[in-house]
Amino acid sequence: MGDEGQIAQVFPVIELHNYVFRGKLPTLQELVANNGINAGVVLPLTAAELPWPGDEALTGRLSVQINGICIDQGPMGGVPGGPAGSLRWLAGHLNDYGLRLSPGQLILTGTPLGLIRVQPGDHVQVTAEGFGDVEATILS
């Protein structure tokens, strides 16, 4: 978040969760219903300044590779309204409770891709076309 409540930077992240899925296919709804706990976020080593006006739709591809194999990919614009739409929704929801976003906060705006299970030793790389990539090796 920027000083004036605007999107200051956009970059890919790897979001880590502690979760258990009981259904045949993992879903975001089950993650929330099972109180999936965010265990952390892997950030890229560098994040470029915002390369697009915040209200424009994102273009390009988002891909996830595990151990060098593409596991999932799709258009970055899959989240309704893109990052700006997610931010507007969040700001409005927080406002209903007398809360607001603060400069410097990291806001996870959602992904159009699915949840991916990883194992210790897996190397994960997320690439957002035009915005860079982030990678990590899962240790435990």
C-alpha positions in Angstrom: 0.0 0.0 0.0 1.2 3.5 -0.8 1.0 6.6 1.3 -2.3 7.7 -0.3 -4.0 4.3 -0.1 -3.1 3.4 -3.6 -1.4 0.2 -4.9 2.3 1.0 -4.8 3.7 -2.3 -6.1 2.4 -5.5 -7.7 4.4 -8.7 -7.6 3.9 -12.4 -7.3 4.1 -14.2 -4.0 4.0 -17.7 -2.7 1.3 -18.0 0.0 1.9 -20.8 2.5 -1.0 -22.4 4.4 -1.3 -25.1 7.1 -4.4 -26.9 6.0 -6.2 -30.2 5.7 -8.5 -31.1 2.9 -11.1 -33.8 3.2 -12.9 -33.4 -0.1 -11.7 -35.1 -3.3 -10.7 -31.7 -4.8 -9.2 -28.9 -2.7 -11.2 -25.7 -2.8 -10.8 -22.2 -1.4 -14.2 -22.6 0.3 -13.0 -25.7 2.3 -9.7 -23.9 3.1 -11.8 -21.1 4.8 -14.3 -23.5 6.3 -11.5 -25.5 7.9 -9.9 -22.3 9.3 -6.9 -22.7 7.1 -4.1 -20.8 8.7 -1.8 -18.6 6.7 1.6 -19.8 7.6 3.5 -17.1 5.7 4.3 -15.5 2.4 7.4 -15.8 0.3 8.2 -12.5 -1.4 10.4 -11.9 -4.4 14.0 -10.7 -3.8 13.1 -7.4 -5.6 9.8 -5.8 -6.5 9.6 -3.3 -9.3 7.6 -0.2 -9.0 4.1 -0.5 -10.2 4.3 -0.9 -14.0 0.6 -0.2 -14.7 -2.1 2.2 -13.7 -3.9 0.5 -10.8 -7.4 0.5 -12.3 -6.5 -1.3 -15.6 -7.1 -5.0 -16.0 -4.0 -7.2 -15.7 -2.9 -9.0 -18.8 -0.4 -11.8 -19.2 0.0 -15.3 -17.8 0.5 -16.5 -14.2 2.2 -19.9 -13.9 3.3 -22.2 -11.1 6.1 -24.7 -11.5 7.0 -27.4 -9.1 10.4 -29.0 -9.5 10.6 -27.4 -13.0 7.2 -28.8 -14.2 4.4 -26.4 -14.9 1.6 -27.5 -12.6 -0.9 -24.7 -13.2 -1.2 -21.6 -15.4 -3.8 -19.1 -16.5 -4.6 -15.5 -17.2 -3.7 -13.1 -14.4 -6.9 -11.2 -14.9 -9.0 -14.1 -13.4 -9.8 -12.3 -10.1 -12.8 -10.0 -10.6 -11.5 -6.5 -11.0 -7.9 -7.6 -10.6 -5.8 -6.3 -7.7 -7.6 -3.0 -7.7 -11.0 -4.7 -7.4 -9.8 -6.8 -4.5 -8.4 -3.8 -2.8 -11.7 -1.8 -3.2 -13.7 -4.8 -1.8 -11.3 -5.1 1.2 -11.3 -1.3 1.9 -15.1 -1.2 1.8 -15.4 -4.3 4.1 -12.9 -2.9 6.6 -14.7 0.5 6.5 -17.9 -1.3 7.6 -16.1 -2.1 10.9 -14.4 1.3 11.3 -11.1 0.0 10.1 -8.8 1.0 7.2 -5.8 0.0 5.2 -2.4 1.5 6.2 0.6 2.6 4.1 3.2 -0.2 3.8 0.7 -3.0 4.3 1.1 -6.1 2.2 -2.3 -7.0 0.7 -2.8 -10.5 -0.8 -5.4 -9.8 -3.6 -6.2 -13.3 -4.6 -5.2 -15.7 -7.4 -7.1 -17.0 -10.4 -5.2 -20.3 -10.0 -6.0 -23.2 -7.7 -4.5 -24.4 -4.5 -1.4 -26.7 -5.0 -0.2 -29.2 -2.4 3.6 -29.3 -2.0 5.9 -31.7 -0.2 9.2 -31.1 1.7 12.0 -30.8 -0.9 9.7 -29.3 -3.6 11.0 -26.3 -5.4 8.2 -23.8 -6.2 8.4 -21.0 -8.8 5.6 -18.6 -9.5 5.9 -16.3 -12.5 3.6 -13.4 -13.3 4.3 -12.2 -16.8 5.6 -8.7 -16.8 5.8 -8.6 -13.0 8.6 -11.0 -12.2 8.8 -14.3 -10.3 9.3 -15.7 -6.9 10.7 -19.0 -5.8 11.3 -21.1 -2.8 12.3 -24.6 -1.7 10.0 -26.3 0.8 12.1 -27.5 3.7 9.6 -29.1 6.0 
